Amino acid sequence: MHALLVTLLVIVCIALIVCVLLQSGKSAGLSGAISGGAEQLFGKQKARGLDLVLHRATVVLSVIFFALTLLIAYFE
């Protein structure tokens, strides 16, 4: 059971890394960091297409990663 969970965790980790690296940057430079954060906070930017899919996949994979980590800690 432990080996299966660790194998699943490694697969999820690799998929999560790929999803994060494929996402486009939300800001460019220091000025984008200030204004980009405000736009994201107030919802002025709407993700569409591939960005939306990657965002949702990142959220799902991070929840699976967290659950697998807790399961591994519980069974060890």
VEXLOSE-334820 format. One record per residue (C-alpha): residue in three letters; z, y, x. Coordinates in steps of 0.05 Angstrom, whole numbers, plus 32768, in hexadecimal, padded with zeros to 4 digits. Layout:
// residues N
ALAZYX...
// end
This chain:
// residues 76
MET800080008000HIS8012802F8038ALA7FD18023805DLEU7FA88030801ELEU7FCC80728011VAL7FC380898058THR7F7980778056LEU7F71809E8015LEU7F9680D88034VAL7F6780DA806FILE7F2A80D98042VAL7F4781118016CYS7F58813A8054ILE7F118135806FALA7EF48148802BLEU7F2481838025ILE7F11819D8069VAL7EC781988058CYS7ED181BC8016VAL7EF881F58036LEU7EC581FD806ELEU7E8A81FE803DGLN7EA682378014SER7E8A827C8021GLY7EB682B2803CLYS7ED582E18009SER7ED8831E8037ALA7EB983388076GLY7EE6835B80A8LEU7F238386809DSER7F0783B18066GLY7EF18374803FALA7F3683568047ILE7F5683928025SER7F23839D7FEDGLY7F1183537FE6GLY7F5983407FD8ALA7F5E83757FA2GLU7F1D835E7F81GLN7F3483167F82LEU7F78832A7F66PHE7F5B83507F2BGLY7F24831E7F1ELYS7EE883497F2CGLN7EC483127F52LYS7EAE82D67F2BALA7E9D82977F51ARG7E5C82777F3BGLY7E3482397F4CLEU7E4682157F8CASP7E8182437F9BLEU7EA182317F59VAL7E9781E67F65LEU7EB381EB7FACHIS7EEF82137F93ARG7EFF81E07F5DALA7EF581A67F8DTHR7F2481C77FBFVAL7F5A81CE7F8AVAL7F5381867F73LEU7F52816B7FBASER7F8F81947FCDVAL7FB681787F91ILE7FA181317FA4PHE7FB6813F7FECPHE7FFA81577FD6ALA8005811B7FA8LEU7FEF80E97FDDTHR801D81098010LEU805881037FE0LEU804680BA7FD0ILE804280A8801AALA808580C98027TYR80A380A37FEBPHE8089805F7FFFGLU809B80658048
// end
